[in-house]
Amino acid sequence: MFITILAFIIVLGIIVMVHELGHFFTARIFKVKVEEFGLGFPPRLAGFYKGKSGKRKWLWGSKFKSEEAPNTIYSLNKIPIGGFVKIKGEDGGGGGDDDSFVNKPAWQRSIILSAGVAGNILLCIMLLAIGYSVGLPTVVEDEVLRNVKSVSDTKIQVVSINSASPAETAGFQIGDAILSLDSSEVETIAEINDFTEKKDNLLMNVKIKRGGEILSLEVIPRVLETSNNKAVMGVGLVKTAIVSYKWYEAIWQGLLNTFYILGAIVEALWLLIKNIFTTGEVSTELAGPVGIAVLTGQVVKLGWIYVLQFAALLSLNLGIINILPFPALDGGRLLFILIERIRGKEINKRVENIVHTIGFAILMVAIVFVTYRDIVRWGGQIVSRLSS
């Protein structure tokens, strides 16, 4: 469990810090004062800043307010996840100061707000490029791979599990590699489908590889509503291999796959929002902090290269969510700048702050709701999944 929690903190920390560094560097470029750059979330544990004389001054605790420091406070905070950047004037204050965010032109404010998302996209490209240079799990079924350096560890893996399916009952997990069915080795997805179809309501022994373990699971295939009258286990399968490319091709693959995944995330978000307003239902695949921790535990078992791939996807997800035009998010603040430009005059900062506060409260309620769903979904399995 310790390794999983540590991996969760490191992965989420890197992703959030890269996002905040985007805001930090662009604010500095446009000469906006960054009041505090924090590692972790408040309350503050310790920190330092340079005084007017240029000497470093240390802080202990949260009593000293960041706006009182003449320069940026670099702090270590008590909640060891992610980080934050406090920019002067982002809440509408410092109206008469040249180094206040609120006094900068709309295009500069827009770049500062967008830089966090850009940082997450660049991180995804970089992580995938590193992955493809050393070898990254890649779908190879019916794929023509060009300019590859090596292909190894070909296997058929579980990528999805239907709810209340025979596979879920049997204890399958995402990432499991199927080795054999009733002692018969399988090499293609078609072989698995054909074999399973003949085992309608019959016990079938499936040998799988999970991380470094070889396990045997007993499953009884049956016809599901979505299986076209064919007996199935209820899993989504892909044939994968560890594929590596030469460094220049790895960069291209990282860029290409980042924008491919970007499109898939946007489509998924659109379907999620559409379903909320049309059916009132939220996808069971939506995960909150607990769900991400559980998924991190599952990915850790597969190996560090899978963790790297998972981190790239999380980074992209964080970036896209932050750019949504919802109050309290970067996209919500960008929306206010757009409205301001259309109206030709400033929006009342008090009204804007109230809207962002309400938006933040709604986001917190949503996080609590999704976390509750995660706990209901995994229940007593949470500890075992984190520690297994």
C-alpha positions as CSV (number, residue, x, y, z in Angstrom):
1,M,0.0,0.0,0.0
2,F,2.9,2.4,0.8
3,I,4.2,2.1,-2.8
4,T,0.8,2.8,-4.2
5,I,0.2,5.9,-2.0
6,L,3.7,7.2,-2.7
7,A,3.1,6.7,-6.5
8,F,-0.3,8.5,-6.2
9,I,1.3,11.5,-4.4
10,I,4.2,11.7,-6.9
11,V,2.2,11.3,-10.0
12,L,-0.5,13.8,-9.0
13,G,2.1,16.1,-7.5
14,I,4.1,16.3,-10.7
15,I,1.0,16.9,-12.9
16,V,-0.4,19.7,-10.7
17,M,3.1,21.3,-10.2
18,V,3.6,21.4,-14.0
19,H,0.2,23.0,-14.4
20,E,1.1,25.7,-11.7
21,L,4.5,26.2,-13.2
22,G,2.8,27.2,-16.5
23,H,1.0,30.0,-14.6
24,F,4.1,30.9,-12.6
25,F,6.5,31.4,-15.6
26,T,4.1,33.3,-17.8
27,A,3.1,35.6,-14.8
28,R,6.8,36.4,-14.3
29,I,7.3,37.0,-18.1
30,F,4.5,39.6,-18.0
31,K,5.8,41.1,-14.8
32,V,2.9,40.1,-12.6
33,K,3.9,39.4,-9.0
34,V,3.6,35.8,-7.9
35,E,2.8,36.2,-4.2
36,E,3.4,32.5,-3.3
37,F,4.5,29.3,-5.1
38,G,3.6,26.4,-2.9
39,L,4.6,22.7,-2.9
40,G,1.6,20.9,-1.4
41,F,-1.6,22.6,-0.2
42,P,-2.0,25.0,2.8
43,P,-1.7,25.3,5.7
44,R,1.9,26.4,5.2
45,L,4.6,24.4,7.0
46,A,7.6,26.6,6.1
47,G,8.8,28.9,3.4
48,F,11.2,31.6,2.4
49,Y,11.4,34.8,0.4
50,K,14.0,37.4,-0.6
51,G,13.7,40.6,1.4
52,K,14.3,44.0,-0.1
53,S,18.0,43.7,0.8
54,G,18.3,40.5,-1.2
55,K,18.7,38.3,1.9
56,R,16.7,35.2,2.3
57,K,14.1,35.3,5.0
58,W,12.5,32.1,6.5
59,L,8.9,31.7,7.5
60,W,7.4,29.1,9.8
61,G,3.6,28.4,9.8
62,S,0.8,30.4,8.1
63,K,0.6,33.6,10.2
64,F,2.7,35.6,7.7
65,K,0.5,36.7,4.8
66,S,1.9,36.2,1.3
67,E,0.9,39.6,0.1
68,E,3.1,41.2,2.7
69,A,6.3,39.8,1.2
70,P,8.1,42.0,-1.3
71,N,8.9,39.0,-3.4
72,T,7.6,35.5,-4.1
73,I,7.3,33.2,-1.1
74,Y,8.4,29.6,-1.9
75,S,6.6,27.4,0.6
76,L,6.3,23.8,1.7
77,N,2.8,23.0,2.9
78,K,1.2,20.4,5.1
79,I,-1.0,18.6,2.6
80,P,1.5,16.7,0.4
81,I,-0.4,16.6,-2.9
82,G,0.2,18.9,-5.8
83,G,0.8,22.6,-5.3
84,F,-0.5,26.1,-6.0
85,V,0.4,29.6,-7.3
86,K,-1.0,32.7,-5.8
87,I,-0.9,35.6,-8.3
88,K,-1.4,39.2,-7.2
89,G,-4.7,40.6,-8.4
90,E,-6.1,37.4,-9.7
91,D,-9.1,38.0,-7.3
92,G,-9.4,41.6,-8.5
93,G,-7.1,43.2,-5.8
94,G,-4.1,45.5,-6.4
95,G,-6.1,47.6,-8.9
96,G,-3.6,50.5,-8.8
97,D,-0.4,48.4,-9.1
98,D,1.5,47.7,-12.3
99,D,2.4,44.2,-11.1
100,S,-1.2,43.2,-10.5
101,F,-2.9,40.6,-12.8
102,V,-6.0,42.7,-13.0
103,N,-4.1,45.6,-14.6
104,K,-2.6,43.6,-17.5
105,P,-4.1,43.5,-21.0
106,A,-6.7,40.9,-21.8
107,W,-4.3,38.9,-24.0
108,Q,-1.7,38.7,-21.3
109,R,-4.2,37.6,-18.7
110,S,-5.5,35.0,-21.2
111,I,-2.0,33.6,-21.8
112,I,-1.3,33.4,-18.0
113,L,-4.6,31.5,-17.5
114,S,-4.0,29.2,-20.4
115,A,-0.4,28.4,-19.6
116,G,-1.3,25.7,-17.0
117,V,-3.3,23.7,-19.6
118,A,-0.4,24.2,-22.1
119,G,2.0,22.8,-19.4
120,N,-0.2,19.7,-19.0
121,I,-0.3,19.1,-22.7
122,L,3.5,19.5,-23.0
123,L,4.0,17.1,-20.1
124,C,1.8,14.5,-21.8
125,I,3.8,14.9,-25.0
126,M,7.1,14.6,-23.1
127,L,6.1,11.6,-21.0
128,L,4.7,9.7,-24.1
129,A,7.9,10.6,-26.1
130,I,10.1,9.2,-23.3
131,G,7.8,6.1,-23.1
132,Y,8.0,5.5,-26.9
133,S,11.8,5.8,-26.8
134,V,12.2,3.1,-24.2
135,G,9.2,1.1,-25.1
136,L,5.5,1.7,-24.4
137,P,2.5,-0.6,-24.4
138,T,0.9,-0.2,-27.8
139,V,-2.1,-1.8,-29.6
140,V,-0.7,-4.0,-32.4
141,E,-3.8,-5.9,-33.5
142,D,-4.2,-5.2,-37.2
143,E,-1.8,-2.3,-36.9
144,V,1.0,-1.6,-39.4
145,L,4.0,-0.4,-37.3
146,R,6.5,1.7,-39.2
147,N,10.0,3.0,-38.1
148,V,9.9,0.9,-34.9
149,K,13.1,0.1,-33.1
150,S,11.8,-3.0,-31.3
151,V,8.6,-5.0,-30.5
152,S,8.4,-7.3,-27.5
153,D,6.2,-8.8,-24.9
154,T,3.2,-9.3,-27.2
155,K,0.0,-10.3,-25.2
156,I,-3.8,-10.0,-25.2
157,Q,-4.9,-7.6,-22.4
158,V,-8.1,-6.7,-20.7
159,V,-8.9,-3.0,-21.2
160,S,-12.5,-2.9,-19.9
161,I,-14.8,-5.0,-17.8
162,N,-18.6,-4.8,-18.1
163,S,-20.5,-4.2,-14.9
164,A,-22.2,-7.3,-13.4
165,S,-20.5,-9.5,-16.1
166,P,-19.1,-13.0,-15.6
167,A,-15.6,-11.4,-15.8
168,E,-16.3,-9.0,-13.0
169,T,-17.7,-11.8,-10.8
170,A,-14.6,-13.9,-11.6
171,G,-12.3,-11.1,-10.4
172,F,-10.7,-9.9,-13.7
173,Q,-8.9,-6.6,-13.5
174,I,-7.9,-4.1,-16.2
175,G,-4.4,-5.0,-17.4
176,D,-4.7,-8.7,-17.0
177,A,-3.1,-10.6,-19.8
178,I,-4.9,-13.8,-21.0
179,L,-2.6,-16.7,-21.5
180,S,-4.8,-19.7,-21.9
181,L,-8.4,-21.0,-21.8
182,D,-8.9,-24.5,-20.3
183,S,-5.2,-25.1,-20.7
184,S,-5.3,-24.2,-24.5
185,E,-3.0,-21.3,-25.3
186,V,-4.4,-18.4,-27.2
187,E,-2.7,-16.0,-29.5
188,T,-5.5,-13.9,-31.0
189,I,-8.6,-12.2,-29.8
190,A,-10.6,-14.2,-32.4
191,E,-9.5,-17.4,-30.8
192,I,-10.7,-16.2,-27.4
193,N,-14.1,-15.1,-28.7
194,D,-14.6,-18.4,-30.6
195,F,-13.6,-20.5,-27.6
196,T,-15.8,-18.5,-25.2
197,E,-18.8,-18.6,-27.4
198,K,-18.8,-22.4,-27.2
199,K,-18.7,-22.3,-23.4
200,D,-22.2,-20.8,-22.8
201,N,-23.1,-21.4,-19.1
202,L,-20.1,-23.8,-18.7
203,L,-17.3,-23.3,-16.3
204,M,-14.1,-22.2,-18.0
205,N,-10.6,-21.9,-16.5
206,V,-8.7,-18.8,-17.6
207,K,-5.0,-18.5,-16.9
208,I,-3.9,-14.9,-16.7
209,K,-0.8,-12.9,-15.9
210,R,-1.2,-10.0,-13.5
211,G,1.9,-8.0,-12.9
212,G,4.5,-10.7,-12.1
213,E,1.9,-13.3,-11.0
214,I,0.3,-16.1,-12.9
215,L,-3.3,-16.7,-11.7
216,S,-6.1,-19.0,-12.6
217,L,-9.7,-17.6,-12.7
218,E,-12.9,-19.5,-13.1
219,V,-15.5,-17.9,-15.2
220,I,-18.9,-19.0,-16.6
221,P,-19.5,-17.2,-19.9
222,R,-23.1,-16.2,-20.7
223,V,-25.1,-14.2,-23.2
224,L,-25.3,-10.5,-22.3
225,E,-27.7,-7.8,-23.6
226,T,-24.9,-6.3,-25.7
227,S,-23.3,-9.5,-26.9
228,N,-25.5,-10.3,-29.9
229,N,-26.7,-13.6,-28.5
230,K,-23.2,-14.9,-28.0
231,A,-21.7,-16.1,-24.8
232,V,-19.0,-13.8,-23.5
233,M,-16.9,-13.1,-20.4
234,G,-17.8,-9.4,-20.6
235,V,-14.3,-8.0,-21.2
236,G,-12.8,-5.6,-23.8
237,L,-9.6,-7.1,-25.2
238,V,-6.7,-5.7,-27.2
239,K,-3.5,-7.2,-28.5
240,T,-0.6,-5.2,-27.2
241,A,3.2,-5.2,-27.3
242,I,5.9,-3.1,-25.9
243,V,7.0,-0.9,-28.9
244,S,9.9,1.4,-28.9
245,Y,11.0,3.9,-31.6
246,K,14.1,5.9,-32.4
247,W,14.3,9.2,-30.5
248,Y,13.0,11.4,-33.3
249,E,10.2,9.1,-34.1
250,A,9.3,8.8,-30.4
251,I,8.8,12.6,-30.2
252,W,6.5,12.4,-33.2
253,Q,4.6,9.5,-31.7
254,G,4.3,11.4,-28.4
255,L,2.9,14.5,-30.2
256,L,0.6,12.4,-32.5
257,N,-0.9,10.3,-29.7
258,T,-1.3,13.3,-27.4
259,F,-3.6,15.0,-29.8
260,Y,-5.4,11.7,-30.6
261,I,-6.1,11.1,-26.9
262,L,-7.0,14.8,-26.6
263,G,-9.8,14.3,-29.2
264,A,-11.0,11.1,-27.3
265,I,-11.2,13.0,-24.0
266,V,-13.1,15.9,-25.5
267,E,-15.6,13.4,-27.1
268,A,-16.0,11.6,-23.8
269,L,-16.6,14.8,-21.9
270,W,-19.2,15.9,-24.4
271,L,-21.0,12.5,-24.0
272,L,-20.7,12.8,-20.2
273,I,-22.3,16.3,-20.2
274,K,-24.9,15.3,-22.7
275,N,-25.9,12.3,-20.6
276,I,-26.2,14.4,-17.5
277,F,-28.6,16.8,-19.1
278,T,-30.6,14.2,-21.2
279,T,-30.8,11.2,-18.9
280,G,-29.5,12.5,-15.6
281,E,-27.0,9.7,-15.4
282,V,-23.3,9.8,-14.7
283,S,-21.0,7.2,-16.2
284,T,-19.7,4.6,-13.8
285,E,-16.3,5.0,-15.4
286,L,-16.0,8.5,-13.9
287,A,-13.5,8.4,-11.1
288,G,-12.7,10.8,-8.3
289,P,-9.6,11.0,-6.0
290,V,-10.3,7.5,-4.4
291,G,-10.9,6.0,-7.9
292,I,-7.6,7.5,-9.2
293,A,-5.8,6.1,-6.2
294,V,-7.2,2.7,-6.8
295,L,-6.4,2.9,-10.5
296,T,-2.8,4.0,-9.6
297,G,-2.5,0.9,-7.4
298,Q,-3.5,-1.3,-10.3
299,V,-1.2,0.5,-12.7
300,V,1.8,0.2,-10.3
301,K,1.5,-3.5,-10.4
302,L,1.9,-3.5,-14.2
303,G,5.3,-1.7,-14.0
304,W,6.8,1.8,-14.2
305,I,6.2,2.2,-17.9
306,Y,2.5,1.8,-17.4
307,V,2.7,4.4,-14.5
308,L,4.4,6.8,-17.0
309,Q,1.6,6.2,-19.5
310,F,-1.1,6.7,-16.8
311,A,0.5,9.9,-15.7
312,A,0.5,11.3,-19.3
313,L,-3.3,10.5,-19.6
314,L,-4.0,12.1,-16.2
315,S,-2.0,15.2,-17.1
316,L,-4.1,15.6,-20.3
317,N,-7.3,15.1,-18.4
318,L,-6.4,17.7,-15.8
319,G,-5.6,20.2,-18.5
320,I,-8.9,19.7,-20.4
321,I,-11.0,19.8,-17.3
322,N,-9.3,23.1,-16.2
323,I,-10.0,24.8,-19.6
324,L,-13.8,24.1,-19.4
325,P,-15.7,27.4,-19.2
326,F,-16.9,26.7,-15.6
327,P,-16.5,29.2,-12.7
328,A,-13.4,28.8,-10.5
329,L,-11.6,26.9,-13.3
330,D,-9.1,28.5,-15.7
331,G,-11.6,28.2,-18.5
332,G,-14.2,30.1,-16.3
333,R,-11.8,33.0,-15.8
334,L,-11.1,33.0,-19.5
335,L,-14.8,33.2,-20.2
336,F,-15.1,36.3,-18.0
337,I,-12.2,37.9,-20.0
338,L,-14.1,37.2,-23.2
339,I,-17.3,38.7,-21.8
340,E,-15.4,41.7,-20.7
341,R,-14.0,42.2,-24.3
342,I,-17.4,41.8,-25.9
343,R,-19.0,44.3,-23.5
344,G,-16.1,46.7,-23.8
345,K,-15.9,47.4,-20.1
346,E,-14.8,45.6,-17.0
347,I,-17.0,43.2,-15.1
348,N,-17.6,44.0,-11.4
349,K,-14.9,42.1,-9.6
350,R,-17.1,41.5,-6.6
351,V,-19.7,39.8,-8.8
352,E,-17.1,37.8,-10.6
353,N,-15.6,36.6,-7.3
354,I,-19.0,35.6,-6.0
355,V,-19.6,33.5,-9.2
356,H,-16.2,31.8,-8.9
357,T,-16.9,31.1,-5.2
358,I,-20.2,29.5,-6.1
359,G,-18.5,27.5,-8.9
360,F,-15.8,26.3,-6.5
361,A,-18.5,25.2,-4.0
362,I,-20.3,23.2,-6.8
363,L,-17.0,21.6,-7.8
364,M,-16.4,20.5,-4.1
365,V,-19.9,19.0,-4.0
366,A,-19.2,17.2,-7.3
367,I,-15.9,15.8,-5.9
368,V,-17.6,14.6,-2.7
369,F,-20.3,13.0,-4.9
370,V,-17.8,11.2,-7.2
371,T,-15.7,10.2,-4.1
372,Y,-18.9,8.7,-2.6
373,R,-19.6,6.7,-5.8
374,D,-16.0,5.5,-5.7
375,I,-16.4,4.2,-2.2
376,V,-19.7,2.6,-3.0
377,R,-18.2,1.0,-6.1
378,W,-15.1,-0.5,-4.5
379,G,-16.2,-0.6,-0.8
380,G,-14.2,-2.9,1.2
381,Q,-11.9,-3.7,-1.8
382,I,-10.3,-0.3,-1.6
383,V,-7.6,-1.3,0.9
384,S,-6.9,-4.6,-0.9
385,R,-6.7,-3.0,-4.3
386,L,-4.3,-0.3,-3.0
387,S,-2.1,-2.9,-1.3
388,S,-2.3,-5.8,-3.8
